[in-house]
């Protein structure tokens, strides 16, 4: 089974509105997840740009999202620990939370990858994408993604 990821503000392969980028308010877009297995104990999301000149650029690392959370609202707070128990890692700008698309030029792809895990992860906030990927190894039940574009 594959997790279906969608947003009310952009569709698969479509432009991400300016509001959710460094040229706008730089807030996270609303996301909806469906098809999450009932056995899932947590969700994790990694947003990254594989078209960055320096290699893959990580825009968001968030984990231990309660699996019953079928949506993430617009503008998730930039706190290490959220009210629902979710934790946020560091993006490649060195900040906690979401950092929107900000390509130096041209059109870039932004992948919002959602993972359903068989456990909550015993990790502190402020971890890197690689630390999250390492901890998720062997715990991924399912995954899905939404890809949006942004041009400058």
VENFENMO-V653859 format. One record per pair of residues at least 24 apart in sequence whose C-alpha atoms are under 7 Angstrom apart, sorted by sequence separation. I is the first residue (numbers start at 1). J is the second residue. If there is no record, write none. Layout:
i:j
I:J
I:J
//
This chain:
i:j
7:31
42:66
43:67
62:86
63:87
116:140
117:141
6:31
7:32
42:67
62:87
63:88
115:140
116:141
5:31
6:32
41:67
62:88
116:142
5:32
6:33
40:67
61:88
62:89
115:142
116:143
5:33
61:89
115:143
4:33
5:34
61:90
114:143
115:144
3:33
4:34
61:91
96:126
114:144
3:34
4:35
60:91
113:144
114:145
3:35
59:91
113:145
2:35
3:36
58:91
59:92
112:145
113:146
58:92
111:145
112:146
57:92
111:146
112:147
34:70
61:97
89:125
90:126
111:147
33:70
60:97
88:125
89:126
90:127
110:147
111:148
32:70
33:71
60:98
87:125
88:126
89:127
90:128
109:147
110:148
32:71
59:98
60:99
89:128
109:148
110:149
31:71
32:72
59:99
109:149
31:72
59:100
108:149
109:150
30:72
31:73
107:149
108:150
30:73
107:150
108:151
30:74
81:125
107:151
29:74
80:125
106:151
107:152
28:74
29:75
80:126
105:151
106:152
27:74
28:75
105:152
27:75
28:76
101:150
103:152
64:120
51:108
64:121
51:109
49:108
50:109
49:109
49:110
48:110
49:111
47:110
48:111
47:111
48:112
47:112
46:112
47:113
45:112
46:113
45:113
46:114
61:129
45:114
28:98
44:114
45:115
27:98
43:114
44:115
28:100
43:115
44:116
26:99
27:100
43:116
26:100
42:116
43:117
42:117
40:116
41:117
42:118
40:117
41:118
42:119
22:100
40:118
41:119
42:120
21:100
22:101
39:118
41:120
20:100
21:101
22:102
36:116
21:102
16:148
15:148
16:149
12:146
13:147
14:148
15:149
16:150
12:147
13:148
14:149
15:150
12:148
13:149
3:142
5:144
2:142
3:143
4:144
5:145
6:146
1:142
2:143
3:144
5:146
2:144
//
